[in-house]
Amino acid sequence: MTTGPNSAQSAIDFVLQLWQQHQGAISRALLANEADPAARQDLKQDIFLALHQAAGRLQAVELPRAYLFRIVHNVTVDHIARAQRHKWQPLDDEIQQSLLDDCPSEQLDEQQQSQQLMQAVRRLSPANRQVILLAMEDLDAPEIADILQISHGAVRVRLNRAKTELMELMQNGR
């Protein structure tokens, strides 16, 4: 790989393109891991900075999507660890509900279901939450194993546990 202004710019362009392609998945991961909008925005900026710093490596890897999700995972884990040390308070359910009250009634049911799912996902253990989020983004077991740096078998076990825990949380939440 050549170095210089053009290769650096192409790496940044590659990261921007990858960011745009997977912005929805990144946003869903952020929403599932952070309820506070301001903290979520900080986390988003931290992820983008980490991607920018890894632009050259990201462009050179064989599976850039998996590498992107590894960066998202690592930055999110660091964020959660910092949040636990600082005891940040999640967004109050009443505030979330008041924000939803302004939505048209047709969209309200779907949004409430999405909200319930995200609340349940937030209550999952960190290991289960991360594996279920990646699975919800249509990543397969080998990709998830690569991102989390665990075996395929461990991914399958965590997915089964996560699905069971999520179903229980959804049933108890209703």
N, C-alpha and C positions, 0 to 999 in steps of 0.2 A: 504494500500500500504506500503510495507516495504521500509525502507531507508537503505542506505549503498552504497558501491561502485558499486555493481552489478546492483542495481535498478537505480542508477544515469546513469550508462553506457547504460542500456537498454532504458532509456528515451532519451538519446542523439542519440542512434541508431534509435529509433522511429522517432525522428525529422529529422534525415538525410534521412531516408526512405521516410517520408512525403515530404520533400524538393525535393527529386528526382522525386517523383510521380507527383508533381505539379509545377515543375520548369518551364515548358512552360507557364502555367497560370500566375505564378509570373512574368516571363519575359515580358509577354504581358502587364500586369498591370504596370510594370515599364516603358515600352516603351510608353504606353499611357499617363502616368503621368509625364514623364521626358524625354525631348528631348536630353539633354546634356549627352553624354556617361560617362563622369567622374562623374557627379552628380548622374547618374543612377547607376553606380557602388557603389557609397557611399550609396545610398538608399538600394541597394541590400544587402550590408554588414550590414546596420542598421536593416533590416528585419531579416536577418539570426541571428544576435545577439539577437534580441528580441525573436525569436523562441527558441534559445538556452537557454535563461534565463527562458523561460516559459516551458521548456521541460517536467518537472514533471507534470505540470497542463495540458499540451497538451496531454500527454499520458493518463491522467485520464478522460478527457471529453468524453461525449457521441458522439459528432460529431466533430472529430478532424479536418476534412476538413473545416468546417465552422469556427472553432476557428482559424485555420491557416489564413483564409481569413480575419477574424476580425483583427488579428495582422497585416497582410499586409495593410489593410485599415487604421488602427490607425497610423502605422508608416508612411504611405504615406501622410496622412492628416497632421501629424506633419512636414514632409518634405516640403510639399507645403506651410504651414504657415511660416516656416523658409525661404523658397525661396522668398516668397512675401516680407518678411521683409528685405532680402538681395538683392532683385531685380536681381536675377540671370537671365542671358539672355539665351533663348532657342537656340538650334542648328539652324543655318541659313538654310533656305530651299535650297539655292544654294549649300551649303556644302553637304547636304543630296543628292541632285541631282547628284553632282559630284561623290559621293560614288556609286550611282546606275549606273553611266555611264559605269563602268567596268563590269557590269553583262551581261551575254548572253542575246540576244534579246528575247528568249522564256520566260525567267524569268522576264524580265523587265516589261512587262505589268502587271503581277501579283504583282510584287513588287511595282509598281507605284500605283496600286489600294489599296494595303495594306498601302502604305505611305499616300495616300489621306484619307483613313479611319482613320488612326492614327492621322493625322492632324486635321480631323474633330472631333474626340473623344477628343483631347486635348483642342479644343475650346468649348466643352460642359461646362455647369456650373458644379462646383465640385460635387454637389449632383447627377446630371444626369450622369456625367462621371462615378462615382463610381458604380451606379446601372447598367449601361449598360455594364461595364467591367465584373461585376459579372455574368450578364445574358449571356454574350458572352462565359463565362467559363462553361456554362450549369448548373449553380446553379438555383434552382427553387425559387419561391417567398418566401416560408417559410425559406429556407436557407439564402437568401439575407436579409430577415427581421431580422433573428437572428444575422447575421454578422453586419448589420448596426444599430441594436437595434431600429427598427421602426416597425410599424404594417404591416401586409400583404397588407392591402389596400393602405397604403402609398407607398409600393414597386410597386404595380400595377400602381398607378398614376404616380410615377416617371419614370417607364419604358415607359409608353405611352408618357410622355412629352419628355423623352430622345430620343425615336425613332423618334418623330416628329421633334425635334431640329436637330438630326443627319441627317435626310433626307433633311431638308432645307440646312444644311451646305454642304452636299455632292452635292446637286443640284447647289448651288451658287458657289461652288468651281470649277466646271467644266467649 
